[in-house]
Amino acid sequence: MADWAALFAEMDAVKRRLAFNDRDGLWRHEVRRTPAAAEKIAKITTVTRCPVDPEYAEFLLHADGWPAILQDIDLFGTPDFGTAAYTEAEELVRVIEDEVEIERGDHLSRLIPIGASRTDIDILVMPCSRDPNRLAPVIWIAGGEIERYRTFSEFFRGMIVENRGEADSLA
């Protein structure tokens, strides 16, 4: 699995640089939440009716979500599932699915939101897998598919790259 300590150190450094370069205050700059208890991670399944992806669960054991992981997109943690933000993201996913075909992959079903923008239409989703040991892709949707990451750890690395690009553009 992923080396979360190294990934967090890299993301923290990039986020500090981004905050420094954001002289006009375009984005929220927040830190990751404290780790979640395993019992709280298990409760996500009661909301989603889907096993929690193993890499996402491992991430939550190290950080219970990350507000403003990119610009104003919040990566959900255990307290977010079942909230108004989660319900709105679910509804937006249903609307998008009615209009755009999103490839889920073999043995994967409906899309589960794991993050959403507070002010825009960006949503982060993972297809539900009935196999609790199977890794699912993370799909970034904003009116259609923006990006697809093979695994949650690949997604997190992608967010580091996106934040680095944002910091560079603001420098």
NORKA-V976328 format. One record per residue. RES is the residue in one small letter. SS is DSSP state (helix for helix, strand for strand, loop for the rest). BURIAL is I if it has 16 or more other C-alpha atoms within 10 Angstrom, else O. Layout:
RES:SS:BURIAL, RES:SS:BURIAL
//
This chain:
m:loop:O, a:loop:O, d:loop:O, w:helix:I, a:helix:O, a:helix:O, l:helix:O, f:helix:I, a:helix:O, e:helix:O, m:helix:I, d:helix:I, a:helix:O, v:helix:I, k:helix:I, r:helix:O, r:helix:I, l:helix:I, a:helix:I, f:helix:O, n:helix:I, d:loop:I, r:loop:O, d:loop:O, g:loop:O, l:loop:O, w:loop:O, r:loop:O, h:loop:I, e:loop:I, v:loop:I, r:strand:I, r:loop:O, t:loop:O, p:loop:I, a:loop:I, a:loop:O, a:helix:O, e:helix:O, k:helix:O, i:helix:I, a:helix:O, k:helix:O, i:helix:I, t:helix:O, t:helix:O, v:helix:O, t:helix:I, r:loop:O, c:loop:I, p:loop:I, v:loop:I, d:loop:I, p:helix:I, e:helix:I, y:helix:I, a:helix:I, e:helix:I, f:helix:I, l:helix:I, l:helix:I, h:helix:I, a:loop:I, d:loop:I, g:loop:I, w:strand:I, p:strand:I, a:strand:I, i:strand:I, l:strand:I, q:loop:I, d:loop:I, i:strand:I, d:strand:I, l:strand:I, f:loop:I, g:loop:I, t:helix:I, p:helix:O, d:helix:I, f:loop:I, g:loop:O, t:loop:O, a:helix:O, a:helix:I, y:helix:I, t:helix:O, e:helix:O, a:helix:I, e:helix:I, e:helix:O, l:helix:I, v:helix:I, r:helix:O, v:helix:O, i:helix:I, e:helix:O, d:helix:O, e:helix:O, v:loop:O, e:loop:O, i:loop:I, e:loop:O, r:loop:I, g:loop:O, d:loop:O, h:loop:O, l:strand:I, s:strand:O, r:strand:I, l:strand:I, i:strand:I, p:strand:I, i:strand:I, g:strand:I, a:strand:I, s:strand:I, r:loop:I, t:loop:O, d:loop:O, i:loop:I, d:loop:I, i:strand:I, l:strand:I, v:strand:I, m:strand:I, p:strand:I, c:strand:I, s:strand:I, r:loop:O, d:loop:O, p:loop:O, n:loop:O, r:loop:I, l:loop:I, a:loop:I, p:loop:I, v:strand:I, i:strand:I, w:strand:I, i:strand:I, a:loop:I, g:loop:I, g:loop:I, e:strand:I, i:strand:O, e:strand:O, r:strand:I, y:strand:I, r:loop:O, t:loop:I, f:helix:I, s:helix:I, e:helix:I, f:helix:I, f:helix:I, r:helix:I, g:helix:O, m:helix:O, i:helix:I, v:helix:O, e:helix:I, n:helix:I, r:helix:I, g:helix:O, e:helix:I, a:helix:I, d:helix:O, s:helix:O, l:helix:I, a:loop:O
//
